Amino acid sequence: ETGVTQSPTHLIKTRGQQVTLRCSSQSGHNTVSWYQQALGQGPQFIFQYYREEENGRGNFPPRFSGLQFPNYSSELNVNALELDDSALYLCASSFYASGANVLTFGAGSRLTVL
Amino acid sequence: DQQVKQNSPSLSVQEGRISILNCDYTNSMFDYFLWYKKYPAEGPTFLISISSIKDKNEDGRFTVFLNKSAKHLSLHIVPSQPGDSAVYFCAASYPRAGNNRKLIWGLGTSLAVNP
């Protein structure tokens, strides 16, 4: 059983640029959630995808967008990067309707915006 | 507004002793609580959970206690081992439309277990 994998693990961008982060969900899972974890903070919910559609969104602006593909993998896109977007971006997969919402996390993609 | 609060940023205990990590919450709608453990350079891993209809859940060395009237939960690790050294996050969720849940996280407590 493969876990959640994320790529890239680290990347550096400059203000105004765009970034795409990728996530492969754990085998058997059909839902993907994205979280932003700033330094010294807990993870903050960005959004969740189920059946290739956004299924819940946190308090993030529209320049944060995502996709889910038929194989349940997902992308997080951030446009017009700002310095405050520097953070660890965590992808988590789960099985929808499991009730408990026990998430399996990837190791994250650390984004630095200069 | 922090709905899930972990007021101790760090905790240090001796190997073999009990570690007690605390978590307070403000939203009475929360009905499910989880603890995650995070090592450096890894994603959080699920540790243990508890439903609001229970007041205790035990899994090996890990026990979570829930006091709904006080809106407080705690994670007990007995006995503590050096490999338990990590950041522990408390998270909570509540029912939303379409069974869509999101987790609200605390800031984490860094546990150091000294040999």
Interface residues (C-beta under 8 A of the other chain):
Chain A: V4 S33 G40 Q41 G42 P43 Q44 F45 Q48 Y50 N55 G56 G58 L90 A92 Y96 A97 G99 A100 N101 V102 L103 T104 F105 G106 A107 G108
Chain B: V4 Y32 L34 Y36 A41 E42 G43 P44 T45 F46 S49 F89 A91 S93 R96 G98 N99 N100 R101 K102 L103 I104 W105 G106 L107 G108
